[in-house]
Amino acid sequence: MNPRVITVTLNPAIDETVELEHLIPGAVHRALGVRFDAGGKGINVAACLADWGVPTAVAGVLGRGNAELFEALFNAKHLQDHCLRVPGSTRTNIKLLADDRGDTTDINLPGLTLAPDTLDAVSATVQALFAPQPLLVLCGSLPRGLADNSWARLLTLAAAHGVRCVLDTSEAPLAAALALPAPQLPYAVKPNRHELETWAGRPLGERGALLDAACALQARGIARVVVSLGADGALFVDAARALLARPPHLSVGSSVGAGDAMVAGLCAALLEEADLETSARLATGFAAAKLSRPGAQLPAAAEVRRLAATTVIEAWR
Protein backbone atom coordinates (compact mmCIF):
# COMPACT_ATOMS: atom_id res chain seq x y z
CA MET A 1 0.00 0.00 0.00
CA ASN A 2 1.35 3.43 -0.91
CA PRO A 3 2.07 5.55 2.19
CA ARG A 4 -0.06 8.61 2.84
CA VAL A 5 2.70 10.01 5.08
CA ILE A 6 6.49 9.74 4.95
CA THR A 7 8.42 10.74 8.06
CA VAL A 8 12.15 11.42 7.91
CA THR A 9 14.37 11.09 11.00
CA LEU A 10 18.05 11.81 10.49
CA ASN A 11 19.09 11.66 14.16
CA PRO A 12 17.01 8.88 15.77
CA ALA A 13 17.49 7.66 19.32
CA ILE A 14 16.62 4.88 21.69
CA ASP A 15 14.75 6.51 24.56
CA GLU A 16 15.83 5.08 27.92
CA THR A 17 13.15 6.28 30.33
CA VAL A 18 14.15 5.93 33.99
CA GLU A 19 11.34 6.36 36.54
CA LEU A 20 12.39 7.93 39.84
CA GLU A 21 10.45 8.75 42.98
CA HIS A 22 12.15 12.13 42.97
CA LEU A 23 15.13 13.78 41.27
CA ILE A 24 17.74 15.55 43.37
CA PRO A 25 20.86 16.89 41.64
CA GLY A 26 24.03 15.39 43.07
CA ALA A 27 22.21 12.59 44.93
CA VAL A 28 22.25 8.83 44.44
CA HIS A 29 18.90 7.52 43.16
CA ARG A 30 17.32 4.08 43.01
CA ALA A 31 15.21 3.72 39.91
CA LEU A 32 11.63 2.48 40.19
CA GLY A 33 11.79 1.13 36.66
CA VAL A 34 13.28 1.58 33.22
CA ARG A 35 12.07 1.06 29.66
CA PHE A 36 13.70 1.31 26.24
CA ASP A 37 11.77 2.60 23.23
CA ALA A 38 12.80 3.13 19.64
CA GLY A 39 12.48 6.85 19.18
CA GLY A 40 13.38 9.99 17.33
CA LYS A 41 10.78 12.62 16.50
CA GLY A 42 9.84 11.35 13.05
CA ILE A 43 9.65 7.75 14.22
CA ASN A 44 7.37 8.79 17.10
CA VAL A 45 5.14 10.68 14.66
CA ALA A 46 4.97 7.64 12.38
CA ALA A 47 4.08 5.29 15.24
CA CYS A 48 1.20 7.51 16.34
CA LEU A 49 -0.10 7.83 12.78
CA ALA A 50 0.05 4.05 12.42
CA ASP A 51 -2.07 3.71 15.56
CA TRP A 52 -4.56 6.08 13.91
CA GLY A 53 -4.70 3.80 10.86
CA VAL A 54 -2.70 5.96 8.43
CA PRO A 55 -0.40 4.03 6.03
CA THR A 56 2.98 5.51 6.91
CA ALA A 57 6.58 5.05 5.77
CA VAL A 58 9.68 5.82 7.82
CA ALA A 59 12.88 7.06 6.18
CA GLY A 60 16.17 8.37 7.45
CA VAL A 61 19.16 6.70 9.06
CA LEU A 62 19.68 3.91 11.61
CA GLY A 63 22.90 2.47 13.02
CA ARG A 64 23.34 -1.19 12.10
CA GLY A 65 24.63 -2.03 15.56
CA ASN A 66 21.26 -1.73 17.33
CA ALA A 67 18.63 -1.55 14.61
CA GLU A 68 16.66 -4.48 16.05
CA LEU A 69 14.60 -2.38 18.47
CA PHE A 70 13.53 -0.08 15.64
CA GLU A 71 12.75 -3.00 13.35
CA ALA A 72 10.56 -4.55 16.04
CA LEU A 73 8.60 -1.28 16.32
CA PHE A 74 8.22 -1.01 12.53
CA ASN A 75 6.92 -4.57 12.33
CA ALA A 76 4.53 -4.14 15.26
CA LYS A 77 3.09 -0.92 13.81
CA HIS A 78 3.14 -2.08 10.17
CA LEU A 79 5.33 0.87 9.22
CA GLN A 80 7.05 0.73 5.84
CA ASP A 81 10.78 0.69 6.60
CA HIS A 82 12.90 2.72 4.18
CA CYS A 83 15.62 3.72 6.66
CA LEU A 84 19.21 3.60 5.49
CA ARG A 85 21.49 1.43 7.65
CA VAL A 86 24.94 2.84 8.39
CA PRO A 87 27.88 1.54 10.44
CA GLY A 88 27.70 2.15 14.19
CA SER A 89 24.93 2.28 16.76
CA THR A 90 22.04 4.68 17.09
CA ARG A 91 22.41 6.91 20.15
CA THR A 92 20.53 6.52 23.43
CA ASN A 93 18.70 9.46 25.01
CA ILE A 94 18.09 9.27 28.75
CA LYS A 95 14.75 10.48 30.14
CA LEU A 96 14.55 10.93 33.92
CA LEU A 97 10.89 10.83 34.95
CA ALA A 98 10.37 12.22 38.46
CA ASP A 99 7.09 10.99 39.97
CA ASP A 100 6.85 13.72 42.62
CA ARG A 101 7.23 16.52 40.07
CA GLY A 102 5.49 14.87 37.13
CA ASP A 103 8.14 16.16 34.75
CA THR A 104 10.95 14.70 32.66
CA THR A 105 14.61 15.67 32.51
CA ASP A 106 16.21 14.88 29.14
CA ILE A 107 19.85 13.96 28.58
CA ASN A 108 20.40 13.72 24.82
CA LEU A 109 23.61 11.91 23.87
CA PRO A 110 25.63 12.53 20.69
CA GLY A 111 24.37 10.69 17.64
CA LEU A 112 26.05 9.07 14.68
CA THR A 113 28.45 11.05 12.54
CA LEU A 114 27.27 10.81 8.95
CA ALA A 115 29.05 11.37 5.67
CA PRO A 116 27.70 14.43 3.83
CA ASP A 117 26.53 12.27 0.91
CA THR A 118 24.24 10.31 3.26
CA LEU A 119 21.62 12.99 2.68
CA ASP A 120 21.75 12.28 -1.07
CA ALA A 121 20.91 8.62 -0.41
CA VAL A 122 18.05 9.53 1.93
CA SER A 123 16.74 12.08 -0.60
CA ALA A 124 16.71 9.47 -3.35
CA THR A 125 14.79 7.06 -1.12
CA VAL A 126 12.23 9.69 -0.20
CA GLN A 127 11.80 10.89 -3.79
CA ALA A 128 10.99 7.35 -4.89
CA LEU A 129 8.01 7.42 -2.50
CA PHE A 130 6.55 10.65 -3.89
CA ALA A 131 4.05 8.96 -6.24
CA PRO A 132 1.25 9.36 -5.40
CA GLN A 133 1.91 12.54 -3.46
CA PRO A 134 2.08 11.86 0.28
CA LEU A 135 2.55 14.25 3.19
CA LEU A 136 6.25 14.57 4.06
CA VAL A 137 7.18 15.11 7.71
CA LEU A 138 10.70 16.29 8.55
CA CYS A 139 11.47 16.02 12.25
CA GLY A 140 14.19 16.45 14.79
CA SER A 141 17.81 17.54 15.06
CA LEU A 142 20.55 16.86 12.55
CA PRO A 143 23.46 14.52 13.32
CA ARG A 144 27.10 15.47 13.09
CA GLY A 145 28.35 15.50 9.53
CA LEU A 146 25.21 16.93 7.93
CA ALA A 147 24.94 20.62 7.09
CA ASP A 148 22.44 22.94 8.76
CA ASN A 149 20.57 23.27 5.44
CA SER A 150 19.78 19.53 5.22
CA TRP A 151 16.09 19.97 6.01
CA ALA A 152 16.00 22.93 3.63
CA ARG A 153 17.35 20.69 0.85
CA LEU A 154 14.60 18.13 1.44
CA LEU A 155 11.99 20.89 1.50
CA THR A 156 13.27 22.12 -1.87
CA LEU A 157 13.08 18.57 -3.26
CA ALA A 158 9.51 18.16 -2.01
CA ALA A 159 8.45 21.52 -3.45
CA ALA A 160 9.75 20.48 -6.88
CA HIS A 161 7.37 17.50 -6.74
CA GLY A 162 4.38 19.38 -5.33
CA VAL A 163 4.56 17.54 -1.98
CA ARG A 164 3.30 19.29 1.18
CA CYS A 165 5.68 19.21 4.15
CA VAL A 166 5.38 19.50 7.92
CA LEU A 167 8.56 20.61 9.70
CA ASP A 168 9.45 20.19 13.38
CA THR A 169 13.04 21.14 14.14
CA SER A 170 14.98 23.86 15.95
CA GLU A 171 17.97 26.21 16.02
CA ALA A 172 20.14 26.57 12.89
CA PRO A 173 18.33 23.87 10.84
CA LEU A 174 15.02 25.65 11.53
CA ALA A 175 16.48 29.03 10.60
CA ALA A 176 17.89 27.62 7.35
CA ALA A 177 14.55 26.07 6.43
CA LEU A 178 12.59 29.23 7.21
CA ALA A 179 14.98 31.31 5.08
CA LEU A 180 13.82 29.51 1.93
CA PRO A 181 11.71 31.38 -0.64
CA ALA A 182 7.96 31.04 -0.16
CA PRO A 183 7.31 28.25 -2.71
CA GLN A 184 9.77 25.99 -0.89
CA LEU A 185 8.64 26.68 2.68
CA PRO A 186 6.91 23.92 4.64
CA TYR A 187 3.13 23.81 4.60
CA ALA A 188 3.07 23.65 8.41
CA VAL A 189 5.57 24.09 11.25
CA LYS A 190 5.37 23.26 14.96
CA PRO A 191 7.97 25.11 17.03
CA ASN A 192 7.65 25.42 20.78
CA ARG A 193 7.84 28.83 22.43
CA HIS A 194 11.62 28.65 22.96
CA GLU A 195 12.26 27.55 19.38
CA LEU A 196 10.12 30.40 18.05
CA GLU A 197 11.94 32.87 20.31
CA THR A 198 15.28 31.66 18.97
CA TRP A 199 14.08 32.16 15.39
CA ALA A 200 12.57 35.57 16.18
CA GLY A 201 15.65 36.70 18.12
CA ARG A 202 13.66 38.10 21.03
CA PRO A 203 11.64 37.00 24.06
CA LEU A 204 7.99 36.20 23.32
CA GLY A 205 6.57 36.25 26.83
CA GLU A 206 3.63 38.51 25.96
CA ARG A 207 0.67 37.01 24.12
CA GLY A 208 0.82 39.74 21.49
CA ALA A 209 4.50 39.14 20.79
CA LEU A 210 3.97 35.39 20.46
CA LEU A 211 1.09 35.93 18.05
CA ASP A 212 3.09 38.47 16.01
CA ALA A 213 5.94 35.98 15.54
CA ALA A 214 3.58 33.17 14.54
CA CYS A 215 1.74 35.45 12.12
CA ALA A 216 5.06 36.57 10.62
CA LEU A 217 5.76 32.96 9.70
CA GLN A 218 2.27 32.53 8.30
CA ALA A 219 2.57 35.72 6.25
CA ARG A 220 5.81 34.45 4.71
CA GLY A 221 3.89 31.55 3.17
CA ILE A 222 3.50 28.84 5.83
CA ALA A 223 -0.17 27.88 5.73
CA ARG A 224 -0.44 26.58 9.31
CA VAL A 225 1.73 27.55 12.28
CA VAL A 226 1.43 25.66 15.56
CA VAL A 227 3.31 26.83 18.66
CA SER A 228 3.29 24.30 21.49
CA LEU A 229 3.13 25.91 24.95
CA GLY A 230 3.41 22.92 27.29
CA ALA A 231 0.74 22.84 29.97
CA ASP A 232 -0.77 26.05 28.54
CA GLY A 233 -1.80 24.24 25.35
CA ALA A 234 -0.87 25.38 21.85
CA LEU A 235 -1.38 28.34 19.54
CA PHE A 236 -2.78 27.50 16.07
CA VAL A 237 -2.58 30.11 13.32
CA ASP A 238 -3.69 30.18 9.70
CA ALA A 239 -4.50 33.04 7.31
CA ALA A 240 -7.86 33.75 8.93
CA ARG A 241 -7.71 32.85 12.63
CA ALA A 242 -5.55 32.40 15.71
CA LEU A 243 -6.76 29.89 18.30
CA LEU A 244 -5.56 28.64 21.68
CA ALA A 245 -6.23 24.94 22.24
CA ARG A 246 -6.05 23.54 25.77
CA PRO A 247 -6.70 19.93 26.80
CA PRO A 248 -9.45 19.56 29.41
CA HIS A 249 -6.96 17.87 31.75
CA LEU A 250 -3.44 16.49 31.64
CA SER A 251 -2.96 12.82 32.45
CA VAL A 252 -0.16 11.83 34.79
CA GLY A 253 2.74 10.26 32.96
CA SER A 254 5.84 10.92 30.93
CA SER A 255 5.71 13.88 28.58
CA VAL A 256 8.18 12.15 26.25
CA GLY A 257 6.75 12.16 22.75
CA ALA A 258 3.73 14.39 23.48
CA GLY A 259 4.99 17.05 21.06
CA ASP A 260 5.55 14.38 18.42
CA ALA A 261 2.02 13.11 19.00
CA MET A 262 0.78 16.67 18.41
CA VAL A 263 2.60 16.70 15.07
CA ALA A 264 0.98 13.36 14.22
CA GLY A 265 -2.45 14.77 15.06
CA LEU A 266 -1.76 17.82 12.90
CA CYS A 267 -0.80 15.50 10.03
CA ALA A 268 -3.95 13.42 10.50
CA ALA A 269 -6.01 16.61 10.31
CA LEU A 270 -4.19 17.80 7.18
CA LEU A 271 -4.91 14.48 5.48
CA GLU A 272 -8.60 15.12 6.20
CA GLU A 273 -8.28 18.72 4.91
CA ALA A 274 -9.66 19.82 8.28
CA ASP A 275 -10.19 23.46 9.20
CA LEU A 276 -8.09 25.19 11.86
CA GLU A 277 -10.36 24.41 14.82
CA THR A 278 -10.70 20.75 13.90
CA SER A 279 -6.93 20.55 13.44
CA ALA A 280 -6.37 22.16 16.84
CA ARG A 281 -8.74 19.71 18.50
CA LEU A 282 -7.25 16.63 16.88
CA ALA A 283 -3.62 17.63 17.43
CA THR A 284 -4.31 18.44 21.08
CA GLY A 285 -6.27 15.21 21.48
CA PHE A 286 -3.30 13.23 20.15
CA ALA A 287 -0.91 14.98 22.55
CA ALA A 288 -3.17 14.56 25.58
CA ALA A 289 -3.80 10.91 24.74
CA LYS A 290 -0.07 10.21 24.45
CA LEU A 291 0.49 11.39 28.05
CA SER A 292 -1.34 8.32 29.33
CA ARG A 293 0.78 5.85 27.35
CA PRO A 294 4.46 4.91 27.53
CA GLY A 295 6.47 4.80 24.34
CA ALA A 296 5.31 5.98 20.93
CA GLN A 297 1.71 4.86 20.99
CA LEU A 298 -1.83 6.11 21.31
CA PRO A 299 -4.85 4.64 23.07
CA ALA A 300 -7.91 3.57 21.08
CA ALA A 301 -9.21 6.05 18.53
CA ALA A 302 -12.40 6.58 20.56
CA GLU A 303 -10.34 7.91 23.48
CA VAL A 304 -8.37 10.24 21.21
CA ARG A 305 -11.61 11.57 19.72
CA ARG A 306 -13.08 12.06 23.21
CA LEU A 307 -10.09 14.16 24.22
CA ALA A 308 -10.26 16.08 20.94
CA ALA A 309 -13.97 16.81 21.44
CA THR A 310 -13.42 18.10 24.99
CA THR A 311 -10.40 20.25 24.09
CA VAL A 312 -11.05 23.88 25.04
CA ILE A 313 -10.78 26.22 22.04
CA GLU A 314 -10.50 29.98 22.53
CA ALA A 315 -9.81 32.88 20.18
CA TRP A 316 -6.27 34.13 20.83
CA ARG A 317 -6.45 37.68 22.11
C-alpha positions as CSV (number, residue, x, y, z in Angstrom):
1,M,0.0,0.0,0.0
2,N,1.3,3.4,-0.9
3,P,2.1,5.5,2.2
4,R,-0.1,8.6,2.8
5,V,2.7,10.0,5.1
6,I,6.5,9.7,5.0
7,T,8.4,10.7,8.1
8,V,12.2,11.4,7.9
9,T,14.4,11.1,11.0
10,L,18.1,11.8,10.5
11,N,19.1,11.7,14.2
12,P,17.0,8.9,15.8
13,A,17.5,7.7,19.3
14,I,16.6,4.9,21.7
15,D,14.7,6.5,24.6
16,E,15.8,5.1,27.9
17,T,13.1,6.3,30.3
18,V,14.1,5.9,34.0
19,E,11.3,6.4,36.5
20,L,12.4,7.9,39.8
21,E,10.5,8.8,43.0
22,H,12.1,12.1,43.0
23,L,15.1,13.8,41.3
24,I,17.7,15.6,43.4
25,P,20.9,16.9,41.6
26,G,24.0,15.4,43.1
27,A,22.2,12.6,44.9
28,V,22.2,8.8,44.4
29,H,18.9,7.5,43.2
30,R,17.3,4.1,43.0
31,A,15.2,3.7,39.9
32,L,11.6,2.5,40.2
33,G,11.8,1.1,36.7
34,V,13.3,1.6,33.2
35,R,12.1,1.1,29.7
36,F,13.7,1.3,26.2
37,D,11.8,2.6,23.2
38,A,12.8,3.1,19.6
39,G,12.5,6.9,19.2
40,G,13.4,10.0,17.3
41,K,10.8,12.6,16.5
42,G,9.8,11.3,13.0
43,I,9.7,7.8,14.2
44,N,7.4,8.8,17.1
45,V,5.1,10.7,14.7
46,A,5.0,7.6,12.4
47,A,4.1,5.3,15.2
48,C,1.2,7.5,16.3
49,L,-0.1,7.8,12.8
50,A,0.1,4.1,12.4
51,D,-2.1,3.7,15.6
52,W,-4.6,6.1,13.9
53,G,-4.7,3.8,10.9
54,V,-2.7,6.0,8.4
55,P,-0.4,4.0,6.0
56,T,3.0,5.5,6.9
57,A,6.6,5.1,5.8
58,V,9.7,5.8,7.8
59,A,12.9,7.1,6.2
60,G,16.2,8.4,7.4
61,V,19.2,6.7,9.1
62,L,19.7,3.9,11.6
63,G,22.9,2.5,13.0
64,R,23.3,-1.2,12.1
65,G,24.6,-2.0,15.6
66,N,21.3,-1.7,17.3
67,A,18.6,-1.5,14.6
68,E,16.7,-4.5,16.1
69,L,14.6,-2.4,18.5
70,F,13.5,-0.1,15.6
71,E,12.7,-3.0,13.4
72,A,10.6,-4.6,16.0
73,L,8.6,-1.3,16.3
74,F,8.2,-1.0,12.5
75,N,6.9,-4.6,12.3
76,A,4.5,-4.1,15.3
77,K,3.1,-0.9,13.8
78,H,3.1,-2.1,10.2
79,L,5.3,0.9,9.2
80,Q,7.1,0.7,5.8
81,D,10.8,0.7,6.6
82,H,12.9,2.7,4.2
83,C,15.6,3.7,6.7
84,L,19.2,3.6,5.5
85,R,21.5,1.4,7.7
86,V,24.9,2.8,8.4
87,P,27.9,1.5,10.4
88,G,27.7,2.1,14.2
89,S,24.9,2.3,16.8
90,T,22.0,4.7,17.1
91,R,22.4,6.9,20.2
92,T,20.5,6.5,23.4
93,N,18.7,9.5,25.0
94,I,18.1,9.3,28.8
95,K,14.8,10.5,30.1
96,L,14.5,10.9,33.9
97,L,10.9,10.8,35.0
98,A,10.4,12.2,38.5
99,D,7.1,11.0,40.0
100,D,6.9,13.7,42.6
101,R,7.2,16.5,40.1
102,G,5.5,14.9,37.1
103,D,8.1,16.2,34.7
104,T,10.9,14.7,32.7
105,T,14.6,15.7,32.5
106,D,16.2,14.9,29.1
107,I,19.9,14.0,28.6
108,N,20.4,13.7,24.8
109,L,23.6,11.9,23.9
110,P,25.6,12.5,20.7
111,G,24.4,10.7,17.6
112,L,26.1,9.1,14.7
113,T,28.5,11.0,12.5
114,L,27.3,10.8,8.9
115,A,29.1,11.4,5.7
116,P,27.7,14.4,3.8
117,D,26.5,12.3,0.9
118,T,24.2,10.3,3.3
119,L,21.6,13.0,2.7
120,D,21.7,12.3,-1.1
121,A,20.9,8.6,-0.4
122,V,18.0,9.5,1.9
123,S,16.7,12.1,-0.6
124,A,16.7,9.5,-3.4
125,T,14.8,7.1,-1.1
126,V,12.2,9.7,-0.2
127,Q,11.8,10.9,-3.8
128,A,11.0,7.3,-4.9
129,L,8.0,7.4,-2.5
130,F,6.6,10.6,-3.9
131,A,4.1,9.0,-6.2
132,P,1.3,9.4,-5.4
133,Q,1.9,12.5,-3.5
134,P,2.1,11.9,0.3
135,L,2.5,14.2,3.2
136,L,6.2,14.6,4.1
137,V,7.2,15.1,7.7
138,L,10.7,16.3,8.6
139,C,11.5,16.0,12.2
140,G,14.2,16.5,14.8
141,S,17.8,17.5,15.1
142,L,20.5,16.9,12.6
143,P,23.5,14.5,13.3
144,R,27.1,15.5,13.1
145,G,28.4,15.5,9.5
146,L,25.2,16.9,7.9
147,A,24.9,20.6,7.1
148,D,22.4,22.9,8.8
149,N,20.6,23.3,5.4
150,S,19.8,19.5,5.2
151,W,16.1,20.0,6.0
152,A,16.0,22.9,3.6
153,R,17.3,20.7,0.9
154,L,14.6,18.1,1.4
155,L,12.0,20.9,1.5
156,T,13.3,22.1,-1.9
157,L,13.1,18.6,-3.3
158,A,9.5,18.2,-2.0
159,A,8.4,21.5,-3.4
160,A,9.7,20.5,-6.9
161,H,7.4,17.5,-6.7
162,G,4.4,19.4,-5.3
163,V,4.6,17.5,-2.0
164,R,3.3,19.3,1.2
165,C,5.7,19.2,4.2
166,V,5.4,19.5,7.9
167,L,8.6,20.6,9.7
168,D,9.5,20.2,13.4
169,T,13.0,21.1,14.1
170,S,15.0,23.9,15.9
171,E,18.0,26.2,16.0
172,A,20.1,26.6,12.9
173,P,18.3,23.9,10.8
174,L,15.0,25.6,11.5
175,A,16.5,29.0,10.6
176,A,17.9,27.6,7.3
177,A,14.5,26.1,6.4
178,L,12.6,29.2,7.2
179,A,15.0,31.3,5.1
180,L,13.8,29.5,1.9
181,P,11.7,31.4,-0.6
182,A,8.0,31.0,-0.2
183,P,7.3,28.3,-2.7
184,Q,9.8,26.0,-0.9
185,L,8.6,26.7,2.7
186,P,6.9,23.9,4.6
187,Y,3.1,23.8,4.6
188,A,3.1,23.6,8.4
189,V,5.6,24.1,11.3
190,K,5.4,23.3,15.0
191,P,8.0,25.1,17.0
192,N,7.6,25.4,20.8
193,R,7.8,28.8,22.4
194,H,11.6,28.7,23.0
195,E,12.3,27.5,19.4
196,L,10.1,30.4,18.1
197,E,11.9,32.9,20.3
198,T,15.3,31.7,19.0
199,W,14.1,32.2,15.4
200,A,12.6,35.6,16.2
201,G,15.7,36.7,18.1
202,R,13.7,38.1,21.0
203,P,11.6,37.0,24.1
204,L,8.0,36.2,23.3
205,G,6.6,36.3,26.8
206,E,3.6,38.5,26.0
207,R,0.7,37.0,24.1
208,G,0.8,39.7,21.5
209,A,4.5,39.1,20.8
210,L,4.0,35.4,20.5
211,L,1.1,35.9,18.0
212,D,3.1,38.5,16.0
213,A,5.9,36.0,15.5
214,A,3.6,33.2,14.5
215,C,1.7,35.5,12.1
216,A,5.1,36.6,10.6
217,L,5.8,33.0,9.7
218,Q,2.3,32.5,8.3
219,A,2.6,35.7,6.3
220,R,5.8,34.4,4.7
221,G,3.9,31.5,3.2
222,I,3.5,28.8,5.8
223,A,-0.2,27.9,5.7
224,R,-0.4,26.6,9.3
225,V,1.7,27.6,12.3
226,V,1.4,25.7,15.6
227,V,3.3,26.8,18.7
228,S,3.3,24.3,21.5
229,L,3.1,25.9,24.9
230,G,3.4,22.9,27.3
231,A,0.7,22.8,30.0
232,D,-0.8,26.0,28.5
233,G,-1.8,24.2,25.3
234,A,-0.9,25.4,21.8
235,L,-1.4,28.3,19.5
236,F,-2.8,27.5,16.1
237,V,-2.6,30.1,13.3
238,D,-3.7,30.2,9.7
239,A,-4.5,33.0,7.3
240,A,-7.9,33.8,8.9
241,R,-7.7,32.8,12.6
242,A,-5.6,32.4,15.7
243,L,-6.8,29.9,18.3
244,L,-5.6,28.6,21.7
245,A,-6.2,24.9,22.2
246,R,-6.0,23.5,25.8
247,P,-6.7,19.9,26.8
248,P,-9.5,19.6,29.4
249,H,-7.0,17.9,31.7
250,L,-3.4,16.5,31.6
251,S,-3.0,12.8,32.4
252,V,-0.2,11.8,34.8
253,G,2.7,10.3,33.0
254,S,5.8,10.9,30.9
255,S,5.7,13.9,28.6
256,V,8.2,12.1,26.3
257,G,6.7,12.2,22.7
258,A,3.7,14.4,23.5
259,G,5.0,17.0,21.1
260,D,5.6,14.4,18.4
261,A,2.0,13.1,19.0
262,M,0.8,16.7,18.4
263,V,2.6,16.7,15.1
264,A,1.0,13.4,14.2
265,G,-2.4,14.8,15.1
266,L,-1.8,17.8,12.9
267,C,-0.8,15.5,10.0
268,A,-4.0,13.4,10.5
269,A,-6.0,16.6,10.3
270,L,-4.2,17.8,7.2
271,L,-4.9,14.5,5.5
272,E,-8.6,15.1,6.2
273,E,-8.3,18.7,4.9
274,A,-9.7,19.8,8.3
275,D,-10.2,23.5,9.2
276,L,-8.1,25.2,11.9
277,E,-10.4,24.4,14.8
278,T,-10.7,20.7,13.9
279,S,-6.9,20.5,13.4
280,A,-6.4,22.2,16.8
281,R,-8.7,19.7,18.5
282,L,-7.3,16.6,16.9
283,A,-3.6,17.6,17.4
284,T,-4.3,18.4,21.1
285,G,-6.3,15.2,21.5
286,F,-3.3,13.2,20.2
287,A,-0.9,15.0,22.5
288,A,-3.2,14.6,25.6
289,A,-3.8,10.9,24.7
290,K,-0.1,10.2,24.5
291,L,0.5,11.4,28.1
292,S,-1.3,8.3,29.3
293,R,0.8,5.8,27.3
294,P,4.5,4.9,27.5
295,G,6.5,4.8,24.3
296,A,5.3,6.0,20.9
297,Q,1.7,4.9,21.0
298,L,-1.8,6.1,21.3
299,P,-4.8,4.6,23.1
300,A,-7.9,3.6,21.1
301,A,-9.2,6.1,18.5
302,A,-12.4,6.6,20.6
303,E,-10.3,7.9,23.5
304,V,-8.4,10.2,21.2
305,R,-11.6,11.6,19.7
306,R,-13.1,12.1,23.2
307,L,-10.1,14.2,24.2
308,A,-10.3,16.1,20.9
309,A,-14.0,16.8,21.4
310,T,-13.4,18.1,25.0
311,T,-10.4,20.2,24.1
312,V,-11.1,23.9,25.0
313,I,-10.8,26.2,22.0
314,E,-10.5,30.0,22.5
315,A,-9.8,32.9,20.2
316,W,-6.3,34.1,20.8
317,R,-6.5,37.7,22.1
